[in-house]
Amino acid sequence: MEDKILGRNPVLEAIRSGRNIDKILVKKGKYEGSIVPIIKKAKDAGIIIQEVDKAKLDRISEGENHQGVIAYVSAYEYVSVNDILEIAEKKDEPPFVIICDKITDPHNLGAILRTANCVGAHGVIIPKRGSVGVNSTVVKTSAGAAEYTPVAKVTNIASTIDDLKKSGMWIAAADMDGEVMYNVDLKGSLGIVIGSEGEGIGRLVKEKCDFIASIPMSGEINSLNASVAAAVLMYEALRQRISQK
């Protein structure tokens, strides 16, 4: 089964990461700007390059912005939760994991993957059902982070949290009803749970969490987009972890 990666930066990161790429379609014409290193690296890697009309790229991308380049890749390879924990162990770092409870918007998941990579999280966990998977929109929105940030798909988020707690991790839920995040200890072995766009974190999942962290609000609007809330909380965790060193 094949998937597509659209856009210059996502395709370039896919090549750099060693992702299995079947072929790359590029728009006919003179190669300029950021398309040049893509062509060079693809040729160096022995990847097939095909020049096609813009109209064909438009049809394949189904309205998404392809920036003149589309790569055909093998289906995204998910990892296990143990794989994520082993990454942290190999780096000699306390596990830092982002747990998404039924995120359905691919742009949100892509943005979460991007931030997770920026803050040094070791991986992201999503449920097999009721959640968007790592598709071409997620990859493009992640700006290449999907090639470097491992994602595990699990059958049950609540039971996965139980397993993580048994391994010594603390689990924090992002929710408006919690303690202000500045007063919550987000250092050490940590999992941060981010709820779905409409319903937030499910009741059972929230009950499994060790504590609830809220983001302070001072304006007329009292809620943030899921990926923005995730970014704010992840960076507070990173701030605390840096200050600990």
C-alpha positions as CSV (number, residue, x, y, z in Angstrom):
1,M,0.0,0.0,0.0
2,E,1.4,3.4,-1.0
3,D,0.8,6.9,0.4
4,K,1.7,10.3,-1.0
5,I,3.8,13.1,0.5
6,L,3.1,16.6,-0.8
7,G,5.2,19.7,-0.6
8,R,8.9,20.6,-0.9
9,N,9.9,20.5,2.8
10,P,8.0,17.2,3.6
11,V,9.4,15.5,0.6
12,L,13.0,16.7,1.3
13,E,12.7,15.4,4.9
14,A,11.4,12.1,3.7
15,I,14.5,11.7,1.5
16,R,16.8,12.8,4.3
17,S,15.3,10.4,6.8
18,G,15.8,7.4,4.5
19,R,12.0,6.8,4.0
20,N,11.3,4.2,1.3
21,I,10.3,6.3,-1.7
22,D,9.0,4.6,-4.8
23,K,9.2,7.7,-7.1
24,I,8.9,11.5,-7.0
25,L,6.8,13.5,-9.4
26,V,8.0,17.1,-10.2
27,K,6.4,19.8,-12.3
28,K,7.9,20.2,-15.7
29,G,10.1,23.3,-16.2
30,K,13.2,24.9,-14.9
31,Y,14.3,23.8,-11.5
32,E,14.7,26.7,-9.1
33,G,14.8,27.4,-5.4
34,S,14.2,24.7,-2.9
35,I,13.3,22.1,-5.6
36,V,17.0,21.9,-6.6
37,P,18.2,20.1,-3.4
38,I,15.2,17.8,-3.6
39,I,16.2,16.7,-7.1
40,K,19.9,16.3,-6.2
41,K,19.2,14.3,-3.0
42,A,16.7,12.1,-4.8
43,K,19.2,11.4,-7.6
44,D,21.9,10.6,-5.1
45,A,19.6,8.2,-3.4
46,G,18.6,6.5,-6.6
47,I,15.0,7.6,-6.5
48,I,13.0,7.7,-9.7
49,I,12.1,11.2,-10.7
50,Q,9.3,11.9,-13.2
51,E,8.5,15.2,-14.8
52,V,4.7,15.8,-15.2
53,D,2.4,18.7,-16.0
54,K,1.0,20.8,-13.2
55,A,-2.5,19.6,-14.1
56,K,-1.5,16.0,-13.2
57,L,0.0,17.1,-9.9
58,D,-3.2,19.0,-9.2
59,R,-5.3,15.9,-9.8
60,I,-3.2,13.7,-7.7
61,S,-3.1,16.2,-4.8
62,E,-6.9,16.6,-4.8
63,G,-6.7,20.3,-4.1
64,E,-3.8,20.2,-1.5
65,N,-0.9,22.5,-2.1
66,H,1.8,20.3,-3.7
67,Q,4.4,23.1,-4.4
68,G,5.3,21.3,-7.6
69,V,6.4,18.0,-6.0
70,I,4.7,14.8,-4.9
71,A,6.5,11.6,-3.5
72,Y,5.0,8.2,-3.6
73,V,6.0,6.4,-0.4
74,S,5.3,3.1,1.4
75,A,2.5,3.3,4.0
76,Y,3.6,5.0,7.2
77,E,5.2,2.5,9.6
78,Y,3.9,2.8,13.1
79,V,6.0,1.7,16.1
80,S,5.1,0.1,19.4
81,V,4.9,1.9,22.8
82,N,7.9,-0.1,23.9
83,D,9.9,1.2,20.9
84,I,9.2,4.8,22.0
85,L,10.4,3.9,25.6
86,E,13.5,2.3,24.2
87,I,14.4,5.5,22.3
88,A,14.3,7.4,25.6
89,E,16.4,4.7,27.2
90,K,19.0,4.8,24.5
91,K,19.3,8.6,24.8
92,D,19.6,8.2,28.6
93,E,16.6,10.5,29.1
94,P,13.4,10.2,31.1
95,P,10.6,9.2,28.7
96,F,8.6,12.2,27.4
97,V,5.5,11.0,25.4
98,I,2.5,12.8,23.9
99,I,-0.8,10.9,24.1
100,C,-3.6,12.0,21.7
101,D,-7.1,11.0,22.8
102,K,-9.0,10.9,19.5
103,I,-7.6,13.8,17.5
104,T,-9.6,13.8,14.3
105,D,-8.2,16.8,12.4
106,P,-5.1,15.9,10.4
107,H,-3.8,19.5,10.7
108,N,-4.0,19.3,14.4
109,L,-2.1,15.9,14.6
110,G,0.5,17.2,12.1
111,A,1.0,20.3,14.2
112,I,1.3,18.2,17.4
113,L,3.9,16.0,15.7
114,R,5.9,19.1,14.7
115,T,5.9,20.5,18.2
116,A,6.6,17.1,19.8
117,N,9.7,16.9,17.7
118,C,10.8,20.5,18.5
119,V,10.5,19.9,22.3
120,G,12.4,16.6,22.1
121,A,9.4,14.3,22.9
122,H,10.3,10.6,22.3
123,G,7.1,9.7,20.5
124,V,3.3,10.2,20.1
125,I,0.6,7.7,20.9
126,I,-2.8,7.7,19.1
127,P,-5.7,5.3,19.3
128,K,-6.5,2.9,16.4
129,R,-10.1,3.9,16.3
130,G,-11.7,7.4,16.4
131,S,-8.5,9.2,15.5
132,V,-6.9,10.4,12.3
133,G,-3.9,8.3,11.3
134,V,-0.6,9.6,9.8
135,N,-1.8,10.5,6.3
136,S,-0.4,12.9,3.7
137,T,-2.0,15.9,5.2
138,V,-0.6,15.1,8.6
139,V,2.9,14.6,7.1
140,K,2.7,17.9,5.2
141,T,1.4,19.8,8.3
142,S,4.2,18.4,10.4
143,A,6.7,20.1,8.1
144,G,8.8,16.9,8.0
145,A,8.5,16.0,11.7
146,A,6.5,12.9,10.9
147,E,9.7,11.4,9.5
148,Y,11.5,11.7,12.8
149,T,8.9,11.5,15.5
150,P,7.7,7.9,16.1
151,V,4.0,7.3,16.4
152,A,2.4,4.3,18.1
153,K,-1.2,3.2,17.4
154,V,-2.8,1.4,20.4
155,T,-6.1,-0.4,20.9
156,N,-7.0,1.3,24.1
157,I,-5.6,4.6,25.4
158,A,-6.8,4.0,29.0
159,S,-5.1,0.6,29.3
160,T,-1.9,2.1,27.6
161,I,-1.8,4.8,30.3
162,D,-2.0,2.0,33.0
163,D,1.0,0.3,31.4
164,L,3.0,3.5,31.2
165,K,2.3,4.2,34.9
166,K,3.5,0.7,35.8
167,S,6.7,1.5,34.0
168,G,7.2,4.5,36.2
169,M,5.7,7.4,34.2
170,W,3.5,10.1,35.5
171,I,0.6,11.1,33.3
172,A,-0.8,14.6,33.0
173,A,-4.1,15.5,31.3
174,A,-4.5,18.9,29.6
175,D,-7.8,20.2,30.8
176,M,-9.3,23.6,31.8
177,D,-10.4,22.1,35.2
178,G,-6.9,21.4,36.4
179,E,-4.1,23.1,38.4
180,V,-2.4,25.9,36.5
181,M,0.4,24.3,34.6
182,Y,3.1,26.4,36.2
183,N,2.3,24.7,39.5
184,V,2.4,21.2,38.1
185,D,5.6,19.2,38.1
186,L,6.1,18.3,34.4
187,K,9.7,17.0,34.8
188,G,10.9,13.4,34.8
189,S,9.2,10.5,33.1
190,L,6.0,12.1,31.7
191,G,3.1,11.5,29.4
192,I,0.9,14.5,28.4
193,V,-2.6,13.6,27.3
194,I,-4.3,15.9,24.7
195,G,-8.1,15.6,24.2
196,S,-10.1,15.7,21.0
197,E,-11.1,18.9,19.3
198,G,-14.8,18.8,20.3
199,E,-15.1,16.6,23.4
200,G,-11.7,17.0,25.1
201,I,-10.3,14.1,27.1
202,G,-12.7,11.1,27.7
203,R,-13.9,10.5,31.2
204,L,-12.2,7.2,31.7
205,V,-8.9,8.4,30.3
206,K,-9.0,11.5,32.5
207,E,-9.6,9.3,35.6
208,K,-6.4,7.4,34.7
209,C,-4.2,10.5,34.7
210,D,-2.2,11.3,37.8
211,F,-2.9,15.1,37.6
212,I,-4.6,17.7,35.4
213,A,-2.8,20.7,34.1
214,S,-4.6,23.8,32.9
215,I,-3.4,26.7,30.7
216,P,-4.2,30.1,32.2
217,M,-6.6,32.3,30.2
218,S,-6.9,36.1,30.5
219,G,-9.1,37.0,27.5
220,E,-12.7,36.7,26.5
221,I,-12.1,33.4,24.8
222,N,-11.4,30.6,27.3
223,S,-10.2,27.7,25.1
224,L,-7.5,27.0,22.6
225,N,-7.2,24.8,19.5
226,A,-6.1,21.3,20.4
227,S,-2.7,21.6,18.8
228,V,-2.1,25.1,20.2
229,A,-3.0,23.9,23.7
230,A,-0.7,20.9,23.2
231,A,2.2,23.2,22.1
232,V,1.8,25.5,25.1
233,L,1.8,22.6,27.6
234,M,4.7,20.8,25.8
235,Y,6.8,23.9,26.0
236,E,6.1,24.4,29.7
237,A,7.2,20.8,30.2
238,L,10.4,21.6,28.2
239,R,11.0,24.8,30.3
240,Q,10.8,22.8,33.5
241,R,13.0,20.1,32.2
242,I,15.7,22.5,31.0
243,S,15.6,24.4,34.4
244,Q,16.1,21.1,36.1
245,K,19.5,20.5,34.4
